[in-house]
Amino acid sequence: MIRHVVILALLVALPACHGSRSGGAPPAEVFDPAAWVDPLIGTEGDGNAIPGPMVPHGMVKLSPDTADGFGTIEGYEYATPRIEGFSHTHLEGPGGSLNGYSQVLVTAVVGEPGYTEEAYASAYDHGDEVAEPGYYAVTLTDPGVRAELTATARAGFHRYAFPETDDARILIDVSHSRGLARDGWVEVVGDHEIRGFGLYQVHPLVAVAAARAGDPGTTADRPVYFHAIFDHPFTSFGVWRGGAPDDGADRAEGIDIGAYARFATAAGERVMVKVGISSIDADQARENVEREIPGWDFDGAREDARAAWNALLRRVRATGGTDADRTRFYTALYHALMQPADYSEHGRYWSGADGFGRVYDEDPAWRYHSDDWCLWDTFRTTHPLQMLVEPERGRSIVESYLHVYEQGGWLPKCTWQATGYSRVMIGVHQACLFLDSWRKGARGFDTTLAWEAVTKAANETNRTILDGILCGYLDLGTQPEYRALGYVPLECDLDQAASMTLEHAYDDGCMAELAGEWGHEAEAATYRARSENWRSVWDPAVGFMRPKLRSGAWWPFFDPSDGTGFTEADAWIYSWFVPQNIPGLIEAMGGPAAFVAKLDRFFDEDHFDPTNEPAFHAPYLYVWAGEPARTQARVREILDAAFTVEPGGLPGNDDAGAMSAWFLFGAMGFYPVTPGSGVYTLASPLFERIELDVPGGTFTIEAPGSSAENLYVQSATLDGATLDRAWITHEELARGGTLTLTMGPEPTNWGAARPPR
């Protein structure tokens, strides 16, 4: 994310650069952090990042879709040699398969190549590809068309430079999706406009499970309306159905449909189209595009999108490090500020929380946010990072969760812009989200309603029929087995039972803290006791968390490297997940020395998995056992080994910025080991100076001489006073001030005597 030397006095960026990802750095006198962002990082392999333009938290994420077929949910894969076109809805870094967005695809062709994705897809060359915040460009080599894209919050803006031809065409594929198109219509309006609607199934497995659980309405249906306006009149037009064109027809309905417009162009002549997107109706889609792109100033819209990014990216200013460090940093910050998306549409918003979908009037005090905000992914890093960088968004996120609760009866585990509940993943981390937001200043929401909602999630269950297979993965609320036994038995969920126990115990810790914040002292004691349920799956005989059977016996075929009972992980990884009581975990493992020795084995024997969330906090646990220097070394090692500036530069799914936010915290030198606690564990910053805009002004981290060699903290001061602990509080950070770290090449005992408690 980051870029060049920061001059603090300059707050205004120059107009956007037009270079490629391999272009030179910006002028040193200009603080233009967007110039350090490379949106192609994470687009190859498992990162699932998207390279196309958007604004922060934009509803529209306009990006190329490569020819990878159904189930590749990110849309774009760097290694795929053909682009199908440019669709307006995407998710940032998602995991999973057989589900996704990528709706309302627009592309340009010459002649009539055919009306299937395979037919109209084009080769392209990465050497002709430009990706930067708010802008994407590529040459579609088959038709010889240069495509340029930019975006506003609710509209996409396309500019296509055609060769000389009397048969230039722009296609709009209504049924294109990384999910499954279920219905739709498209209509040509006059000689400048096309509008339409698609209904898409975005997660078939969840839809089936929810139907059998008796959820009202439908689940996973996503409505998308669009209104496209062209700057050239059509010389002719048509629609297609099932791949068969109908020249001159102005309407098609059903699935496998689309529309096309024809033009005569001189060599290099540009045809522009602006496309409003809405969840409400086609008229709202038109209003969205007319409000946000009133004219045809493509370059101005591009500059506005870049300026929107710079306004947020400038809130974190980094000096020092290498060019690669700054690129990794600001690209990570860019990724971490994409989701959840703001789905408020100029006074109204659509929500599918009731299972049917309704339009609501917007509350002027907050904005409705949705889209693949899965708490299992985001509570650890993305949400804490956003509450640092843009705390003003905290209330809207909490209010959006409460809206879903009021309309559907349950808090969501993952938000999405579709009907019903996405249901996926384990734990009920909403209390942790509310706690972290509250302690970092989010106010104005109804705490009585919020307490009612999290209490229901902690004490009731909405079950699917998948008990015995995935009893918690698709359930809402907390499993009755956990509430009755103090653990989730393996018979309930062979893949995840032990990890569910650990995640629920952490959630109970959040409930205890939240109860204390909101005056529910009796309940606080109950949840504090429940937060110790991690001990139910701790087997001292083997020294690991271990799945337990309903009878109370241990799973007999235990292997700490086997994933039985652990979500996307194993016992080596999940045995460290007791963030609500790390001192208790250290004691259970035999004390600080034994804990450190086991943690060393965890890393030295390659059990640590940098590609996924469950062990994100593990490198920081040394601090809690009195060995801060080991944390400093481990975090630096992971940052350098797992994150690069290449397209494959993310080690795993970015998961709505979770992976990127992990990098950011590591690069800044502090980390929220226990989200919601308000405590940050200190490590070793990559940069000599980091400045954060905070409510109290500026919090500065100074680490003169920090480098690959000088990675160990020798001593520290906070606002000039000696700091002998390797942790700080959010309160200390938010009021502003200066943390000064003296760096050196050798490990020291600094901070060892005062571990967090």
C-alpha positions in Angstrom: 0.0 0.0 0.0 2.4 2.6 1.0 4.6 4.8 -1.2 7.6 7.1 -1.1 8.8 9.7 1.3 6.1 11.3 3.4 6.1 15.1 3.6 3.7 15.8 6.4 3.0 19.3 5.4 1.6 18.3 2.0 -2.0 17.0 2.3 -3.0 17.2 -1.4 -2.0 14.7 -4.0 -1.2 15.4 -7.6 -3.5 14.1 -10.3 -3.5 10.3 -10.7 -0.5 8.7 -12.4 -1.2 6.8 -15.6 1.6 4.3 -15.4 1.6 0.6 -15.1 2.3 -1.5 -12.0 6.0 -1.4 -12.9 6.1 2.3 -13.3 8.4 4.6 -11.3 7.7 6.0 -7.9 5.9 9.3 -7.4 7.7 12.6 -6.9 9.3 12.7 -3.4 7.7 16.0 -2.5 4.1 14.7 -2.9 2.4 12.4 -0.4 0.4 10.3 -2.7 0.0 7.0 -1.0 -2.2 5.6 -3.8 0.9 5.6 -6.0 2.3 2.9 -3.7 -0.7 0.6 -4.1 -0.4 -2.3 -6.5 -3.9 -3.9 -6.9 -2.4 -6.9 -8.8 -0.9 -8.1 -5.5 -2.9 -11.1 -4.4 -4.5 -11.8 -7.7 -2.6 -15.0 -8.4 -3.0 -18.2 -6.3 -5.2 -18.1 -3.2 -5.2 -14.4 -2.3 -8.4 -13.9 -4.4 -7.8 -10.1 -4.6 -9.5 -8.1 -7.3 -7.6 -5.6 -9.5 -10.4 -3.4 -10.8 -11.5 0.1 -9.6 -13.7 1.0 -6.7 -13.9 3.6 -3.9 -13.5 2.6 -0.3 -16.3 0.4 0.8 -17.9 0.9 -2.6 -21.0 -1.1 -3.5 -19.7 -1.3 -7.0 -16.4 -3.2 -7.4 -15.9 -3.1 -11.2 -13.2 -5.6 -12.2 -12.2 -8.0 -15.0 -13.4 -11.6 -14.9 -11.0 -14.1 -16.4 -12.2 -17.2 -18.1 -12.1 -19.6 -15.1 -15.6 -20.8 -15.1 -18.3 -21.4 -12.4 -17.1 -21.5 -8.8 -14.0 -19.2 -9.1 -15.6 -16.7 -6.8 -13.0 -13.9 -6.9 -13.6 -13.3 -10.7 -10.0 -12.6 -11.7 -7.0 -15.0 -11.7 -3.7 -13.5 -12.8 -2.5 -16.7 -14.5 -5.6 -17.1 -16.7 -4.9 -15.8 -20.3 -8.3 -14.7 -21.3 -10.7 -12.0 -20.0 -14.5 -12.5 -20.4 -15.3 -8.9 -19.6 -15.8 -6.5 -16.7 -18.5 -7.1 -14.1 -19.7 -4.7 -11.5 -20.0 -6.8 -8.3 -17.1 -8.6 -6.6 -15.9 -9.7 -3.2 -12.4 -8.9 -1.8 -10.3 -12.0 -1.1 -13.1 -14.5 -0.4 -12.6 -18.2 0.3 -15.0 -21.0 -0.6 -16.2 -22.2 -4.0 -19.4 -22.5 -6.0 -20.6 -19.1 -4.9 -19.8 -15.5 -5.7 -20.9 -12.3 -7.4 -19.4 -11.0 -10.7 -22.8 -9.7 -12.0 -23.7 -7.4 -14.9 -20.8 -8.0 -17.2 -19.9 -5.5 -19.9 -17.3 -6.0 -22.6 -16.4 -4.8 -26.1 -16.1 -6.8 -29.3 -15.8 -6.2 -33.0 -18.2 -8.1 -35.3 -20.3 -11.0 -34.0 -18.0 -13.4 -32.0 -20.9 -15.2 -30.4 -22.9 -14.7 -27.2 -21.4 -17.1 -24.8 -18.6 -16.3 -22.3 -16.2 -18.6 -24.2 -17.0 -16.9 -27.5 -16.6 -13.3 -26.5 -13.7 -13.7 -24.1 -10.4 -12.2 -25.3 -6.7 -12.7 -24.9 -4.8 -10.0 -23.1 -1.2 -9.2 -22.1 -0.2 -8.2 -18.6 2.3 -5.8 -20.2 -0.7 -3.7 -21.4 -2.4 -3.9 -18.0 -2.7 -0.9 -15.6 -4.1 -1.3 -12.1 -4.2 1.5 -9.5 -6.7 2.7 -7.0 -9.8 3.9 -8.9 -8.6 2.8 -12.3 -7.9 -0.3 -14.4 -7.0 -0.6 -18.1 -6.2 -3.4 -20.4 -6.1 -4.1 -24.2 -8.4 -6.8 -25.4 -6.2 -8.2 -28.1 -8.7 -10.2 -30.0 -10.9 -7.2 -31.0 -8.0 -4.7 -30.6 -10.0 -2.6 -28.1 -8.4 -0.7 -25.2 -10.7 -0.9 -22.2 -10.5 1.6 -19.3 -12.5 1.4 -16.1 -13.2 3.7 -13.1 -16.0 3.7 -10.5 -18.0 5.6 -8.0 -19.8 4.1 -5.0 -22.8 2.8 -7.0 -21.8 3.1 -10.6 -19.2 1.8 -13.0 -17.7 4.0 -15.8 -16.3 2.3 -18.9 -14.3 3.8 -21.8 -13.5 1.6 -24.9 -11.2 2.7 -27.7 -12.1 0.8 -30.9 -10.3 0.3 -34.1 -11.9 1.6 -37.3 -15.0 -0.5 -37.9 -18.7 -0.3 -38.8 -19.4 -3.1 -36.3 -18.1 -2.1 -32.9 -20.2 -3.7 -30.2 -20.6 -3.4 -26.5 -22.2 -6.4 -24.8 -24.0 -6.6 -21.5 -24.4 -10.2 -20.2 -27.1 -10.3 -17.6 -26.7 -13.9 -16.7 -23.0 -13.9 -16.2 -22.2 -14.7 -12.6 -19.7 -16.6 -10.4 -22.9 -17.9 -8.7 -25.9 -19.1 -10.6 -28.3 -16.9 -12.6 -31.9 -17.8 -11.7 -33.9 -15.2 -13.6 -33.6 -11.8 -15.3 -34.7 -9.4 -17.9 -33.0 -6.9 -20.2 -34.4 -4.0 -22.1 -33.0 -1.6 -24.7 -34.4 1.9 -24.1 -34.1 4.3 -27.1 -30.8 4.6 -28.8 -28.6 5.4 -25.7 -29.7 3.2 -22.8 -30.0 -0.4 -21.7 -31.4 -1.5 -18.4 -32.1 -4.8 -16.7 -32.3 -7.1 -13.8 -30.7 -10.4 -12.7 -31.6 -12.7 -9.8 -28.6 -14.8 -8.7 -28.1 -17.7 -6.4 -24.9 -17.0 -4.6 -24.5 -20.0 -2.3 -26.3 -23.3 -3.2 -25.2 -25.3 -0.2 -26.4 -22.6 2.3 -29.7 -22.3 0.4 -30.4 -26.0 0.7 -29.5 -26.1 4.4 -31.5 -23.1 5.2 -34.6 -24.4 3.4 -34.5 -27.6 5.4 -34.0 -25.6 8.6 -37.3 -23.9 7.9 -35.9 -20.4 7.2 -38.6 -18.0 5.9 -38.6 -17.0 2.2 -35.6 -18.0 0.2 -31.9 -18.0 1.0 -28.9 -16.7 -1.0 -31.0 -15.0 -3.7 -29.3 -11.7 -4.8 -31.2 -9.1 -6.9 -29.1 -6.8 -9.0 -30.6 -4.1 -11.2 -28.6 -1.9 -13.7 -29.1 1.1 -15.9 -26.5 1.7 -18.6 -26.2 5.0 -20.5 -24.0 5.4 -23.6 -22.4 8.5 -24.9 -22.9 7.4 -28.6 -26.2 6.6 -30.2 -26.6 3.0 -31.3 -26.5 2.3 -35.0 -28.4 -0.8 -34.2 -29.0 -3.1 -31.2 -30.3 -6.5 -30.2 -30.7 -9.1 -27.5 -29.8 -12.7 -27.1 -31.3 -15.8 -25.5 -29.4 -19.0 -25.0 -26.6 -17.6 -27.1 -28.8 -16.9 -30.1 -28.9 -13.2 -31.2 -32.2 -11.5 -32.0 -31.1 -8.4 -34.0 -33.4 -5.4 -33.5 -35.3 -7.0 -30.5 -35.4 -4.8 -27.5 -36.3 -7.2 -24.6 -35.3 -10.6 -23.4 -36.4 -12.5 -20.2 -35.2 -15.6 -18.3 -31.7 -16.9 -18.0 -28.8 -16.9 -20.4 -29.7 -13.5 -21.7 -28.1 -10.2 -22.6 -28.1 -7.2 -24.9 -25.8 -5.5 -27.3 -25.4 -2.1 -29.0 -23.6 -1.5 -32.3 -21.6 1.6 -33.4 -19.4 2.7 -36.3 -16.0 4.0 -35.0 -13.0 5.6 -36.4 -9.5 4.3 -35.4 -9.0 5.0 -31.7 -12.5 6.4 -31.2 -13.8 6.0 -27.7 -17.2 4.8 -26.7 -18.2 5.4 -23.1 -20.9 3.7 -21.0 -21.8 4.4 -17.4 -23.6 1.8 -15.5 -25.6 2.4 -12.3 -26.1 -0.6 -10.0 -28.9 -1.1 -7.4 -30.4 -3.7 -5.2 -33.7 -1.8 -5.1 -35.0 -1.4 -8.7 -34.0 -0.2 -12.2 -35.1 3.3 -11.5 -32.9 3.5 -8.5 -30.0 2.2 -10.6 -30.6 5.1 -13.0 -30.8 7.6 -10.2 -27.5 6.2 -8.8 -25.6 6.7 -12.1 -27.1 10.1 -12.9 -26.3 11.4 -9.4 -22.8 10.0 -9.3 -21.7 10.4 -12.9 -23.8 13.3 -14.2 -21.6 14.0 -17.3 -18.9 12.2 -19.3 -15.7 13.3 -17.6 -14.0 9.9 -17.3 -10.7 11.3 -16.2 -12.4 13.4 -13.5 -14.2 10.4 -12.1 -10.9 8.5 -12.1 -9.2 11.3 -10.2 -12.2 11.5 -7.7 -11.9 7.8 -7.0 -8.1 8.1 -6.4 -8.7 11.1 -4.1 -11.2 9.1 -2.1 -8.6 6.4 -1.6 -5.9 8.9 -0.7 -8.2 10.5 1.9 -8.1 7.3 3.9 -4.7 6.0 3.0 -3.2 9.3 4.3 -4.4 8.5 7.8 -1.5 6.2 8.1 1.9 7.7 7.1 5.0 5.5 6.9 8.6 6.7 6.5 11.6 4.4 6.0 11.8 0.8 5.0 12.3 -0.3 1.4 10.2 0.4 -1.7 8.9 -3.1 -1.4 7.9 -2.5 2.2 5.9 0.6 1.2 4.2 -1.2 -1.6 3.3 -4.1 0.6 2.1 -1.8 3.3 -0.2 0.5 1.3 -1.5 -2.3 -0.8 -2.5 -4.1 2.4 -4.2 -0.9 3.7 -6.1 -0.6 0.4 -7.3 -4.2 0.6 -8.4 -3.8 4.2 -10.7 -0.8 3.4 -12.8 -2.4 0.7 -15.4 -4.3 2.8 -18.0 -4.3 4.2 -19.6 -2.4 1.4 -21.9 0.6 2.0 -25.3 -0.4 0.4 -27.2 2.7 1.2 -28.6 4.1 -2.0 -29.3 7.8 -1.7 -31.8 7.6 1.1 -32.9 4.0 0.9 -31.4 0.5 1.1 -32.4 -3.1 0.3 -31.9 -5.9 2.8 -32.7 -9.5 2.5 -32.5 -10.3 6.2 -36.2 -11.3 6.5 -35.7 -14.0 3.8 -37.8 -12.1 1.2 -36.0 -8.8 0.7 -37.4 -5.3 1.4 -36.5 -1.7 0.9 -36.0 0.4 4.0 -35.6 4.2 4.5 -32.1 5.1 5.5 -31.4 6.5 9.0 -29.4 9.6 8.5 -27.2 8.7 11.5 -25.8 5.5 9.9 -25.4 3.7 6.6 -26.3 0.1 5.8 -23.2 -2.1 5.3 -23.1 -5.7 4.0 -21.1 -8.1 1.8 -19.1 -11.1 2.9 -18.1 -9.7 6.3 -17.6 -13.1 7.9 -16.7 -12.5 11.5 -14.6 -15.7 11.8 -12.3 -13.9 9.4 -12.6 -10.3 10.3 -12.9 -10.0 14.0 -9.2 -10.8 14.5 -7.6 -8.1 12.3 -9.8 -6.3 9.7 -12.3 -4.9 12.2 -9.7 -3.8 14.7 -7.7 -2.2 11.9 -10.7 -0.3 10.6 -11.6 0.9 14.1 -8.1 2.4 14.1 -8.1 4.0 10.6 -11.8 4.9 10.3 -13.5 4.6 13.6 -16.4 6.8 12.4 -17.6 3.7 10.4 -18.0 1.6 13.6 -21.5 2.6 14.4 -22.8 1.9 10.9 -21.4 -1.7 11.1 -22.9 -2.4 14.4 -26.3 -0.8 13.4 -26.2 -3.0 10.2 -25.9 -6.1 12.4 -28.8 -5.0 14.6 -30.9 -4.3 11.5 -30.4 -7.9 10.4 -31.4 -9.1 13.9 -34.6 -7.0 14.0 -35.7 -8.2 10.5 -34.6 -11.8 10.7 -34.4 -12.7 14.4 -30.8 -13.6 14.5 -27.5 -11.8 14.3 -25.5 -12.9 11.2 -22.2 -14.7 11.3 -21.5 -13.4 7.9 -23.3 -10.5 6.3 -24.1 -10.6 2.6 -26.3 -8.8 0.1 -28.7 -11.6 -0.5 -31.9 -13.0 1.1 -31.7 -14.9 4.4 -28.6 -15.8 6.3 -25.3 -16.9 4.9 -24.8 -19.0 8.1 -21.3 -20.2 7.2 -18.3 -20.5 9.6 -18.2 -21.2 13.4 -18.5 -19.1 16.5 -20.8 -16.3 17.4 -18.4 -13.4 17.4 -20.9 -10.6 17.2 -20.4 -9.8 20.9 -16.7 -9.4 20.2 -17.4 -7.1 17.3 -19.7 -5.0 19.5 -17.2 -5.0 22.4 -14.3 -3.9 20.1 -16.4 -1.2 18.5 -17.7 0.1 21.9 -14.3 0.3 23.5 -13.0 2.2 20.5 -15.7 4.8 20.5 -18.7 3.6 18.6 -21.8 5.1 20.2 -25.4 5.9 19.4 -26.7 2.4 18.8 -29.3 0.8 21.0 -27.3 -1.1 23.6 -30.5 -2.7 25.0 -31.3 -4.2 21.7 -27.7 -5.2 21.1 -27.5 -7.0 24.5 -30.8 -8.8 23.7 -29.3 -9.9 20.3 -26.0 -11.2 21.6 -27.7 -12.9 24.5 -29.9 -14.8 22.1 -26.9 -15.8 20.0 -25.1 -17.1 23.1 -28.0 -19.1 24.5 -30.2 -20.3 21.7 -29.7 -22.2 18.4 -31.3 -22.3 15.0 -30.2 -25.7 13.6 -30.0 -27.1 10.1 -30.4 -30.7 9.3 -26.7 -31.2 9.2 -26.2 -32.2 12.8 -23.6 -34.9 13.0 -21.8 -33.5 9.9 -21.6 -29.8 10.3 -23.8 -29.0 13.3 -22.2 -25.6 14.0 -20.9 -24.6 10.6 -24.4 -23.7 9.3 -26.2 -23.2 12.6 -27.1 -19.8 14.0 -26.5 -19.2 17.7 -24.7 -21.5 20.1 -25.0 -25.3 20.1 -27.1 -26.8 22.9 -24.3 -29.3 23.5 -21.9 -26.6 24.3 -24.3 -25.0 26.7 -25.1 -28.3 28.4 -21.7 -30.0 28.4 -19.3 -27.1 28.3 -17.9 -28.4 24.9 -19.1 -29.4 21.5 -18.8 -33.2 21.1 -17.2 -34.6 18.1 -20.3 -36.5 17.1 -21.9 -33.2 16.5 -19.4 -32.0 14.0 -16.5 -34.2 13.0 -14.6 -31.4 11.2 -15.0 -28.6 13.8 -16.2 -29.6 17.2 -13.1 -28.8 19.3 -12.5 -25.5 17.5 -16.1 -24.5 18.0 -15.6 -25.1 21.7 -12.6 -22.8 21.7 -14.3 -20.1 19.6 -17.4 -20.1 21.8 -15.3 -19.8 25.0 -13.7 -16.7 23.5 -17.1 -15.4 22.6 -18.2 -16.0 26.2 -15.2 -13.9 27.3 -16.4 -11.1 25.1 -19.9 -11.5 26.5 -18.5 -11.1 30.1 -16.6 -8.0 29.1 -19.6 -6.5 27.3 -21.9 -7.3 30.2 -19.5 -5.3 32.4 -19.5 -2.4 30.0 -23.3 -2.3 29.8 -24.2 -2.9 33.4 -25.2 -6.6 33.4 -23.0 -7.7 36.3 -24.8 -11.0 37.1 -24.6 -12.1 33.5 -20.9 -11.1 33.5 -20.1 -13.7 36.1 -22.0 -16.4 34.2 -20.2 -15.7 30.9 -16.8 -15.4 32.6 -17.3 -18.9 34.0 -18.3 -20.1 30.5 -15.2 -18.5 29.0 -13.2 -21.2 30.8 -14.8 -24.0 28.7 -11.6 -24.2 26.7 -10.3 -26.4 29.6 -13.0 -29.0 28.5 -10.9 -29.7 25.4 -7.5 -29.3 26.9 -5.9 -32.7 27.4 -2.9 -32.3 29.7 -1.8 -35.9 29.0 -1.0 -35.0 25.4 -0.4 -31.3 25.8 -2.9 -30.2 23.2 -6.5 -29.2 22.6 -8.3 -32.5 21.7 -11.7 -33.4 20.4 -14.0 -35.0 23.0 -16.8 -37.4 22.5 -20.3 -37.0 23.9 -19.5 -39.6 26.6 -16.7 -37.4 27.9 -14.0 -39.6 26.6 -11.2 -38.2 24.4 -11.2 -38.9 20.7 -9.0 -42.0 20.6 -7.3 -41.5 17.2 -5.7 -38.2 18.1 -2.9 -36.8 16.0 -2.1 -33.1 16.6 -1.3 -32.6 12.9 -4.6 -34.2 11.9 -7.5 -31.8 11.3 -10.3 -33.9 12.9 -12.3 -31.6 15.0 -10.6 -28.3 14.0 -11.9 -25.8 11.4 -9.4 -25.3 8.6 -6.6 -26.2 11.0 -5.4 -28.9 13.5 -4.6 -29.2 17.2 -1.1 -27.6 16.7 -2.8 -24.5 15.5 -5.9 -24.3 17.7 -4.1 -25.1 20.9 -3.0 -21.5 21.1 -6.5 -20.1 20.8 -7.4 -18.9 24.3 -7.1 -15.2 23.8 -9.5 -14.5 26.7 -7.1 -16.2 29.2 -3.6 -16.4 27.9 -2.0 -16.6 31.4 -4.3 -19.6 32.1 -3.1 -21.3 28.9 0.5 -20.6 29.8 -0.1 -22.2 33.2 -1.9 -25.2 31.6 1.1 -25.8 29.3 3.5 -25.9 32.2 4.5 -22.3 32.8 6.4 -19.7 30.7 9.5 -21.8 29.9 7.5 -24.8 28.7 5.1 -22.6 26.8 8.0 -20.9 25.0 9.6 -24.2 24.2 6.4 -25.5 22.7 5.8 -22.3 20.8 9.3 -22.6 19.4 8.5 -26.2 18.2 5.3 -24.8 16.6 7.3 -22.5 14.4 10.5 -24.4 13.9 8.7 -27.6 12.9 6.5 -25.6 10.4 3.2 -26.1 12.1 2.3 -22.4 11.9 0.1 -21.7 9.0 0.4 -18.1 7.7 -2.3 -18.7 5.1 -5.3 -18.8 7.5 -6.7 -17.0 10.5 -6.8 -19.4 13.5 -3.1 -18.8 14.4 -2.8 -15.2 13.4 -2.0 -14.2 17.0 0.5 -17.0 17.8 3.8 -15.1 17.0 2.8 -12.5 19.6 2.2 -15.0 22.4 5.9 -14.9 23.3 5.4 -11.5 24.8 2.9 -13.0 27.2 5.4 -15.5 28.4 8.2 -12.9 29.0 10.0 -13.3 25.6 9.2 -10.2 23.5 12.4 -10.6 21.4 11.1 -13.9 20.1 7.9 -12.2 18.9 10.0 -9.4 17.2 12.0 -12.0 15.3 9.1 -14.3 14.4 6.8 -11.5 13.1 9.6 -10.1 11.0 10.4 -13.5 9.6 6.7 -14.1 8.6 6.3 -10.7 7.1 9.3 -11.2 4.8 8.7 -14.8 3.9 4.9 -14.8 3.3 4.2 -11.4 1.8 5.7 -10.1 -1.5 5.0 -7.5 -4.1 4.2 -10.2 -6.8 0.7 -11.1 -8.0 1.0 -14.2 -5.8 2.1 -12.0 -2.9 -0.6 -13.0 -0.4 -0.1 -16.3 1.4 -3.8 -17.2 1.6 -7.3 -15.8 1.0 -7.4 -12.2 1.9 -10.9 -12.7 3.4 -12.2 -9.1 3.3 -8.8 -7.8 4.2 -8.0 -10.1 7.1 -4.7 -11.3 5.7 -3.8 -7.7 4.7 -4.7 -6.3 8.1 -2.4 -9.0 9.7 0.4 -7.7 7.6 -0.4 -4.1 8.5 -0.3 -4.7 12.2 2.9 -6.6 11.9 4.5 -3.8 9.8 3.4 -1.1 12.3 4.8 -3.2 15.2 1.7 -3.9 17.4 -1.2 -6.4 17.3 -4.6 -7.0 18.9 -4.0 -10.5 20.4 -7.4 -10.3 22.2 -9.7 -8.3 20.0 -12.1 -6.3 22.3 -9.6 -6.1 25.2 -8.1 -2.8 24.2 -4.6 -4.1 24.5 -2.0 -4.2 21.7 1.1 -6.4 21.9 4.2 -4.7 20.7 6.6 -6.2 18.1 9.1 -4.7 15.7 8.0 -2.1 13.1 9.2 -2.3 9.6 9.5 1.4 9.3 11.5 4.1 11.1 8.4 6.2 11.6 4.6 5.5 11.5 2.0 8.2 12.1 -1.6 7.3 12.7 -4.4 9.8 12.7 -6.4 9.1 15.9 -9.2 10.8 17.8 -6.7 12.6 20.0 -4.6 13.8 17.2 -1.6 11.8 16.0 0.0 8.7 17.4 3.6 8.4 16.2 5.8 5.3 16.4 9.4 6.2 16.0 12.0 3.4 15.4 15.1 5.1 14.1 17.4 2.7 12.3 14.8 -0.1 12.1 15.9 -2.5 9.4 16.3 -6.2 8.6 19.3 -6.2 10.9 18.1 -3.8 13.5 14.9 -5.6 14.3 15.1 -5.9 18.1 13.8 -3.4 20.6 16.5 -2.3 23.0 14.4 0.2 25.0 11.3 2.3 24.7 9.6 5.5 25.9 6.0 6.6 25.7 5.6 10.4 25.5 9.2 10.7 26.9 8.6 8.4 29.9 10.4 5.0 30.1 8.2 2.2 28.9 9.2 -1.2 30.3 6.4 -3.3 28.9 5.9 -4.7 25.4 2.2 -3.7 25.2 0.1 -0.6 25.1 -3.6 0.1 25.5 -6.0 1.5 22.9 -6.6 4.4 25.2 -2.9 5.3 25.2 -2.9 5.1 21.4 -6.1 6.9 20.7 -5.3 10.0 22.8 -2.2 10.6 20.6 1.4 10.8 21.6 4.8 9.2 20.7 6.1 5.7 21.2 9.9 5.7 20.7 11.7 2.4 20.2 15.4 2.1 20.2 16.3 -0.6 17.8 19.4 -2.8 17.6 20.7 -6.1 16.0 20.7 -8.2 19.1 17.8 -9.5 21.2 17.3 -8.0 24.7 15.2 -8.5 27.8 13.2 -5.3 27.2 9.6 -5.8 28.2 10.2 -9.3 29.6 9.4 -8.4 33.2 5.9 -7.0 32.6 3.9 -9.3 30.3 0.3 -8.3 29.6 -2.4 -9.5 32.1 
